[in-house]
Amino acid sequence: MIIIHGMNDRVVPRFLGDAVARAARTMPVVVVTGARQTGKSTLVRTLLQAQLPYLTLDDLDVLEQARRAPDELLARGEALVLDEVQRAPELLSAVKRAVDAQRRPGRFILTGSANLLLMRRVSESLAGRAAYLNLWPLTVGERHGLGAPGRWSALFEHPPQRWPDLFAAASAVSGLDWRHEVRRGGYPVPALALPTEEDRAIWFDGYVRTYLERDLQDLSAIDNLVDFRRLMRAVCLRRGQVLNQSELGRDVQLPQPTVRRWLNLLETSYQLVRVPAYAVNRTKRLIKSPKAYWCDTGLALYLAGDTEPDGADLENMVLQDLLAWRDAHLARRPELHYWRTVQGEEVDFVVEANGWLLALEVKVGTRPGTADARHLVSFRDEYGDRVRGCLLVHGGQEVTWLARHVLAVPWHALLSPLHSLTAR
């Protein structure tokens, strides 16, 4: 497990660290991407323990050399850590030339605050030379020092009959409030170092300003930042809902091509998270509208202007945990979807891994009943033996069966990786 030091010298384990270390032992290039301020630079620098020279393209001198003389920049060391590489996409072609001339594992560690594979200006994907990993904001377990996401792997490793044993002890000891966890979010500074909502609001305001006025401009020229921010707020107000671009454009009074382009920018910069619809036919998954969520629950709440978290925020927190677990897989990465029928039945998340399906419904209520599980039962009946089991994730304390292979489990029992997780 990789340990990094958070704010106030607090030790914060990051789940992705082991995957980065494994990838560096196999591939000549490891690319770690994610939203700005998730801890990418700290992770890779601590992981490598200063073994490699570190250069950041936030340094204007380094940025100029990356653009004008990239080969000379790479010659500064036999191996390098290069931070914020999205600021000079042309550097990737030089990385390819260097790797092809001398291929060995762990030669370059690249980090970036944008998805390089989605950037239009990036013509070099480093195919066959690079492993790509995403670092998401801190999970609940990471925020509390446990360095892991929820018990997703265990759900696929054990039959449903064993599931209550995974959760019973944790549900009895935790005093965590999901609303408080949502407000903190997962960016290390507001999550770990800023104790009040006012402090966090100041940080979120500065984050958004930096994102709009500098980071976004590295990806694309935006002629109206006021309109762009209004679109961000409109998306956050629709978190957990199916993303209808035409309706969104009407509400914010923007043409649909602009809405489409700006949504793509939000996704490229790891702010917007689109969850596609599930269908057995994989082609159909591509033509159905996705659901929209945000990278960080605290930032989403701030942008929406909401003071009280609701069920969509608890869904978003569960999704953040799933993303951290999914993207630590170097091979056979699980897939995340939602499910909806023409009759209006819906399941919040469908996880596809190891040939199995896991269905999850998220409810904020504290006393789940059989009526809450009816859509999970429909999903189980529709897909039969492919379904490993179903979970109804709720805001209470009880672990109980609601139907065959449909288990109600408290949110904190699912998202805390160890029984020892207690309120802080």
Secondary structure by P-SEA (a helix, b strand, c coil): cbbbbccccbbbbbcaaaaaaaaaacccbbbbbccccccaaaaaaaaacccbbbbbcccaaaaaaaaccaaaaaacccbbbbcccccccaaaaaaaaaaaaccccccbbbbccccccccccccccccccbbbbbbcccccccccccccccaaaaaaaccccccccccaaaaacccccaaaaaaaccccccccccccaaaaaaaaaaaaaaaaacccccccccccaaaaaaaaaaaaaaccccccaaaaaaaacccaaaaaaaaaaaaaaccbbbbbbbbccaaaaaacbbbbbcccaaaaaaaaccccccaaaaaaaaaaaaaaaaaacccbbbbbbcccccccccccbbbbcccbbbbbbbbcccccccccaaaaaaaaaacccccccccccccccbbbbccccbbbbccccccccccccccc
